[in-house]
Amino acid sequence: MKLHPISLPYRALSRGITGASMLFFAGVMASGTLDLVSAALTVPLLVLGALLGGAYELAYYRRFEYELTGDTFDIRSGVFGRREREIPLHRIQNVDISQNLVQRAFDIATLTIETAGGGETEASLQYVGYDEAKRLQDELRRRADRVEADRAADTTVGETSAETAVDGTAAAEDGTSHPIPTAGSTDRRRSTDATEELLFSIRPYELVLLSIASVNPGALVLSVLFFPYVELIDVSTLLAFAIPGGARPDITLVLPKLGALVLGAWIISAGMTLARYYGFKLTRVGDELQYERGLIQRYSGSIPLEKVQTITVTDNPVTRTAGYATLVVETAGYTAGQSAGTESAIPLAARERVYELAQSVETFEDPSFTRSPKRARERYAVRYSLVVGALTATLYAADLTLGGPDQWYAALALLAVVPVAAHLTWLHRGYQTQDGHVLTRSGFWTRTTKVVPYYRLQTVVRQRTVFQRRRDLANLTADTAGAFSIRQRDATAIDIDADDAARIRGVLRDRLQESLRKRRLRDRTEPSSRTDGRVAERGTDAADGIGTANDDGTPGRDDDTDERTVNRDADTDDGPSERDDESRPN
Amino acid sequence: MEKLHPRVRFVWGIGAAVTAAVVALVVAVGTVLGERVAVVDGVTAGIELPLGISVVVFVLGLVHALARFRIWQFEIQEDALYLERGVITRIDTVVPFVRVQHVDTQRGPVERATGLASVVVYTAGSRGADVTIPGLTPDRAQRLQSELRELARESEQQDAV
């Protein structure tokens, strides 16, 4: 398959402009500053640049080909260096679509494919038609599911059906020799073809609240650099104030300017968030959550539910007071939205709704946290007092050496808030072990609640610093294979009793083994048919029922009819696609 | 619980010596530059300051190495590898066999010189994804590696994850 024809002129134009401006600029430099050539040469250079850029894109377009095969997605590309890639479908984690304004006008889109275990985007199609992007997203999900399921079945019954494992897809779809599995597999396809169900769409009020409550660090920089009121702010005044020993502008002059700067940053930040999450919509399609968002640049991406590692609910003082929260669903190796960090499943919604959705992804109970012992709070008080002390000492030193702030001791007033801060820190920390999950919570400014299913646990780590040992406290971390990001914290129970930590560590360990045993049992209750194996895998792995619409956490695993009803509302007729014909012998 | 081989203290001791040497070099260069530019008054480039600091660093490093050896221990338990380590921050890690991705043995130059080896256990975790057990005899390292590999494979087969 080729890229969308429009992508040729679109790419050629943008590349041509780049090339033209580069050569034109070089020409201007050469003729003007260096006086090497006559200025008349700049125009042909401009044209040459445009032509070169256009020619490159023509070659790129002609060379670029992609193809969706039974179990791989192949891309052949490259103008100078040729590159052929085969991406195994079961390795694909996320398929995202993005469109900017111009692309929306032409109805084309960028499709990016993310795989596990790679920090970078695996493949990027620039550009395909929007419908084609949607089709690919859908097809990739469906086939990846199928391949994944086959593989799961392979592992489950690997020894018993060694010969079928040779050709997974064909065997699984082989209706003649395994009548029942065929029923199952039909259902399977149906379930992946399942209707879209709208789970959440952001309301204007929520969007506004989200915007004003969010902090984009970049906004401050933008605020300083690019905006017209920069005259009003006059950064040099601020700098003059900050430099000790220099002529000191009046504080009344500085404060409003500082205020304007912060206000500007805040407005820009709110605008950025607004544009980012405008029209946010979350739908469930089969075993995936799909989201769409964006005002100027339109994004659409997918979160495969069977790959969910942890669930995170965050709020900050503003949203918390308003009774709102953010939901983040973390999958293994998900790097989507690289530039922006982890994608939210729900940017902001009423806390009940957030928990409702979270609990449909992972069936955990409403949290009730155990707090750290009170001596942890003393620890925070000491810590914050030390910080205040250090600040005072620094100011005092500045006063001595640089003639800095005369009222350096004013910093000591902060001691008054230390007990409050210590209490708040303590108040928002906690942990809970439930039947299927371990929950941790911490943070006042960004309060993060993490839900980790036991069967996703990787290592369990207990840490005790010197200071923690003095008070007999410990941190207990439940590590999962989630993607690492700076914004995300580990699921760590902070400053709990050291013996409790050791005990809970044991609990986590046992529960992990227990949950794995349960999965094994579920697999065993199945007759060793490949398709059943896959269904079992589905049921256990796909987070025990995305409860909102189907309760396939428990039923349907011992009865294919049942399974069919569970995967109900498959009103889309399952007309065999070309793919099905290919993989099914009959 | 199994302790590390005592000779690992030499490995860590050499590490401390290298650190001390680097620190001495940095301080020496710093003082020379400082004297030339005269940013800080009264600093004279001499052998005393770098030497003194590096001795302190080396002694601290040695003490740390000894304490580290005393604390370091590990055990192959029923379903997981358990490790205890850390001097300033005590770290106890449980690595379930099911989660072991693969196991390496490693031998750095210093380790080769002292006749020791390390075993590295990799998991898919987001942090602390690899756990290193240093200070093993090559023989023990080999056995530990194959043992862990076997245990990982067994639990993998059982659980089909």
Interface residues (C-beta under 8 A of the other chain):
Chain A: A152 T155 T156 G158 A332 Y455 L457 Q458 T459 V460 V461 R462 Q463 R464 T465 V466 R469 T477 D479 T480 A481 G482 A483 F484 D490 A502 R505 L508 R509 L512 Q513 L516 R517 R519 R520 D523
Chain B: D79 A80 G86 I88 T89 R90 I91 D92 T93 V94 V95 P96 V98 R99 T123 A124 G125 S126 R127 G128 A129 V131 Q158 D159 A160 V161
